[in-house]
Structure formats: structure tokens, C-alpha cells
Amino acid sequence: MDNVLEVRHLSRSFPGFQLKDISFTLPKGYIMGLIGPNGSGKTTTIKLILNMLKRGGGEVRILGMDNIAEEKAAKAELAAVFDTNYFCEAWTAAQTETAVSGFYEKWDTDRFHQLLERFRIDPAKKVKELSRGMQMKLMLACAFSYGAKLLILDEPTSGLDPVSRDELLTILSGYIEDGEHSVLFSTHITGDLERAADYITYINRGSLFFTGGKDEFVDSFRIVKGGPEDLTEEIKARLIGLRTHPTGFEALVRTEELERLRHASGKAAENRSVQSNGDSETVRFPAYTSVLKKPSPVDGWSVEPATIDEIVVFTSKTPDDNGE
């Protein structure tokens, strides 16, 4: 079995929101970032994978096992950590083990205490006395103590300070080193994805926008900038998440659209030349100048590589919210 997690055509409807036709796979030994704006369906997707919600359609397989028909066996192979502590705050770390270990046949007490030592958690300290970051480590210590092959985290770095976030990402990288373990984590902190994720699944407004390799995701888009006179309706139709201002515009464009955009911008230049009595010398394309990291296929336009954060910001805009 090469895939730890397979999600096929997953759907669920709520009043005013629909998660529809979500499909992606997570291979062994990799980390996948699950991203999208608030309310896009990330947590709903995770809860459906964990069978915490009844799905409207589709299927989920964990190490080849159906997450409903073979729920007990499937859940023995996964661990889930959420963005808030789910242990009784009056428990000590040692009492937490006593309460949790009985649910897992493969629980390893020695492993748990080794992890407490590694994470610098005092077994006698109560959960409520631990910092946000230390509570997260305690949840991870439990998750790692019964041999789970799939770790699912929902906004694990939310609220953590930069040092704790960095340490958590290091822990996750170590978890997958043997090639047998995988991580699915949702986040809105794109810097974490840049560092840790191998794959990206992007859900926007309940629909799947992209799933695949992180580098492929970033390389699929460019940021373009131009002057206000360059923005024709034909050009607008090829742009994503357009943002305008008095001196010009910026937008996201699919890399595959750049050549067609170049032709559209050329026609716009010809039209302006005619309007200015054919004096092509007056046409300036555009007002922006910048040092490009990659050569621009669009003559005279500023074309720059897009970051994950920029892609999310631009594609999250509603069709009517173009910043105009």
C-alpha cells in the first residue's frame, strides 16, 4: 500500500455551505498541507476523514481500510491532534497516559515516557499548568506512543510562538523520516507549508482548487502587474483575484496563460496606438519596473513568481471583490 490516505469524491451539505467532490491522496513518508480560507471546509474534511461527521457521499480509506466499515482498525493506525487541548486539565501528564493508553492495544509506555523526557514535560505537572506549546507536545507524545502511521493535525501551529512552531515542524519532519509515516495538517500559516509540506491540497468555498506537489502548486501561478491603461476586458477574463489601484493593477495568473496574456496585451497596445493617432511611441507597458527572478514571457509586464500566501489571497477573493 503506497498511500496512507485516499479521499475520493467526499461531500457533505450544511445549511448555507456545501463541501463537494473533494479527492486527494497522501503517499507514505510525506507531509501534506491542507489549506484554504476560514470557512472553506478544511475542518469539515478532517472530521469526515475521522468519521466524526456523517458524509453525504464519497469514500475515505486509511491504509486501504474504509474509515466506516473498518473504523476500529483504521483508527488504530491514525492519531489526531486538534488546535485546542482535549485532555482533562486537572490530570497530570502521567494520569493522561493512564486514561488514554487503555484504548490502544499497541500502546508503548516506555516510548511515552521517552517522549515526555524529550519534550521536557514533567510527568507530575498538571495539563492546565502546561503552556500552549507544551500541551501540543503532550498530545503528540500520546499520538506517537501507539505506532500510528498517519498523523492528522487541525491548525496545530495556531497560537504557538515562533520557537514552538519551529520545534513542532522539526518533530513532524522526524516522524516521517522512516518513509512509513505521513502527516496531514491544516493551517493558515503559509510559512509552515513553505518549510514542511511536500504536497498541498487547497480547498476554496467547499470545492477542491488544487491537490499535488508543493512546487507544482507554486510554479502554476505568477503575479502580474501593469498600468491602468493595460486592463482590457479580454485581459481581465484571464486574471484571478484582480486588485486595482490608481496607478495600475496586480493579479494572479496561471503560468499556462502567460503567452495568451502577452497576445492580449499586444492587442491592447495596438488599440491604444490607434486612439493616439497611431503614435506607438506613446504606448508604455506598464509603469512598473522590477528585477524579475525569472524572465518575463509577457513583454513589458512585471511578472513575478507567486508565493503560497499570494496564491491563497488572490484565489480567495469573491468574483465581485476585485479591489476596484
ABEGO torsion letter per residue (X at the ends): XABABBBBGBBBBBBGBBBBGBBBBBBBGBBBBBBEBBGAGAAAAAAAAAGABBBABEBBBBGGBBAAAAAAAAAAABBBBBABBABBAABBAAAAAAAAAAABAABBAAAAAAAAAAAGBBAABBAAABBAAAAAAAAAAAAAAAGBABBBBBGAABGBBAAAAAAAAAAAAAAAAAGABBBBBBBABAAAAAAABABBBBBBGGBBABBEBAAAAAAABBBBBBBAAABBAAAAAABBGBBBBAAEBBBBBBAAAAAAAAAAAAAAAAAAAAAAGGBAAABBOBABBBBBABBBABBGBBBBBBBAAAAAAAAABBAABAGX
